[in-house]
Amino acid sequence: LAVENRLNYPRLGLAIAKKSIKTAVARNRIKRAARESFRLQRQQIGNFDFVVLARGDALTAPSLILRKSLDRHWLKVVERASLANGLN
């Protein structure tokens, strides 16, 4: 999830549900991957507020695949928002 904010920097929220990712170890691994990916992409994503929600598939994904998927998602959301703002 993402929404543009009025600040000069992006923010990240994590909502990794215990219902979908059962163990704390797995939830923390996903959170670490999300934070690291966000930190590395911070300059390219502008001023957005992001909330990361995890699906059960994230549980079995290798860390590298998880991080690359997150990298793609950050940029995809920003691109969609830019297109939507350009149409208004």
DRENDO-1510 file (C-alpha; in Angstrom, 1 decimal, always signed):
<recs>
REC; n; res; u; v; w
REC; 1; LEU; +0.0; +0.0; +0.0 .
REC; 2; ALA; +1.2; +3.5; -0.7 .
REC; 3; VAL; +0.1; +7.1; -0.5 .
REC; 4; GLU; +1.9; +10.3; -1.3 .
REC; 5; ASN; +2.8; +12.4; +1.7 .
REC; 6; ARG; +3.6; +16.1; +2.1 .
REC; 7; LEU; +7.0; +15.5; +3.7 .
REC; 8; ASN; +10.3; +15.5; +1.8 .
REC; 9; TYR; +11.1; +11.9; +2.6 .
REC; 10; PRO; +9.4; +8.5; +2.4 .
REC; 11; ARG; +8.2; +6.5; +5.4 .
REC; 12; LEU; +7.7; +2.8; +5.9 .
REC; 13; GLY; +5.1; +0.9; +7.9 .
REC; 14; LEU; +5.1; -2.9; +8.4 .
REC; 15; ALA; +2.0; -4.9; +9.0 .
REC; 16; ILE; +3.1; -8.6; +9.0 .
REC; 17; ALA; +0.2; -10.5; +10.3 .
REC; 18; LYS; +0.7; -13.4; +12.7 .
REC; 19; LYS; -2.2; -15.1; +10.9 .
REC; 20; SER; -0.4; -15.3; +7.6 .
REC; 21; ILE; +3.2; -15.7; +8.9 .
REC; 22; LYS; +3.1; -17.9; +12.0 .
REC; 23; THR; +6.5; -17.7; +13.5 .
REC; 24; ALA; +8.2; -14.6; +14.9 .
REC; 25; VAL; +11.5; -15.6; +13.2 .
REC; 26; ALA; +9.8; -15.6; +9.8 .
REC; 27; ARG; +8.0; -12.3; +10.4 .
REC; 28; ASN; +11.3; -10.7; +11.6 .
REC; 29; ARG; +13.1; -12.0; +8.5 .
REC; 30; ILE; +10.5; -10.4; +6.2 .
REC; 31; LYS; +10.6; -7.2; +8.2 .
REC; 32; ARG; +14.4; -7.0; +7.9 .
REC; 33; ALA; +14.2; -7.6; +4.2 .
REC; 34; ALA; +11.6; -4.9; +3.7 .
REC; 35; ARG; +13.6; -2.4; +5.8 .
REC; 36; GLU; +16.8; -3.1; +3.9 .
REC; 37; SER; +15.2; -2.9; +0.5 .
REC; 38; PHE; +13.4; +0.4; +1.5 .
REC; 39; ARG; +16.7; +1.8; +2.8 .
REC; 40; LEU; +18.5; +1.0; -0.5 .
REC; 41; GLN; +15.6; +2.4; -2.7 .
REC; 42; ARG; +14.9; +5.5; -0.5 .
REC; 43; GLN; +16.5; +8.0; -3.0 .
REC; 44; GLN; +14.4; +6.7; -5.9 .
REC; 45; ILE; +11.0; +6.5; -4.3 .
REC; 46; GLY; +10.4; +10.1; -3.3 .
REC; 47; ASN; +7.8; +11.2; -0.7 .
REC; 48; PHE; +5.5; +8.3; -0.2 .
REC; 49; ASP; +4.2; +6.5; +2.9 .
REC; 50; PHE; +4.4; +2.7; +2.3 .
REC; 51; VAL; +2.8; -0.1; +4.3 .
REC; 52; VAL; +4.1; -3.6; +3.6 .
REC; 53; LEU; +1.7; -6.5; +4.0 .
REC; 54; ALA; +3.0; -10.0; +3.7 .
REC; 55; ARG; +1.4; -13.0; +2.1 .
REC; 56; GLY; +2.1; -16.6; +3.0 .
REC; 57; ASP; +4.3; -16.9; -0.1 .
REC; 58; ALA; +6.8; -14.6; +1.5 .
REC; 59; LEU; +7.4; -17.3; +4.1 .
REC; 60; THR; +9.0; -19.7; +1.7 .
REC; 61; ALA; +10.7; -17.1; -0.6 .
REC; 62; PRO; +14.5; -17.0; -0.4 .
REC; 63; SER; +15.8; -13.7; +1.0 .
REC; 64; LEU; +17.3; -12.6; -2.3 .
REC; 65; ILE; +14.0; -13.2; -4.2 .
REC; 66; LEU; +12.1; -11.4; -1.4 .
REC; 67; ARG; +14.4; -8.4; -1.6 .
REC; 68; LYS; +14.3; -8.2; -5.4 .
REC; 69; SER; +10.5; -8.4; -5.3 .
REC; 70; LEU; +10.3; -5.5; -2.8 .
REC; 71; ASP; +12.7; -3.4; -5.0 .
REC; 72; ARG; +10.4; -3.9; -8.0 .
REC; 73; HIS; +7.3; -3.1; -5.9 .
REC; 74; TRP; +8.6; +0.2; -4.6 .
REC; 75; LEU; +9.4; +1.5; -8.1 .
REC; 76; LYS; +6.1; +0.1; -9.5 .
REC; 77; VAL; +4.0; +2.0; -7.0 .
REC; 78; VAL; +5.9; +5.2; -7.5 .
REC; 79; GLU; +5.5; +4.8; -11.3 .
REC; 80; ARG; +1.7; +4.2; -11.0 .
REC; 81; ALA; +1.3; +7.2; -8.7 .
REC; 82; SER; +3.3; +9.4; -11.1 .
REC; 83; LEU; +1.1; +8.3; -14.0 .
REC; 84; ALA; -2.1; +8.9; -12.0 .
REC; 85; ASN; -1.0; +12.4; -10.9 .
REC; 86; GLY; +0.0; +13.2; -14.5 .
REC; 87; LEU; -3.5; +12.4; -15.7 .
REC; 88; ASN; -5.2; +14.8; -13.3 .
</recs>
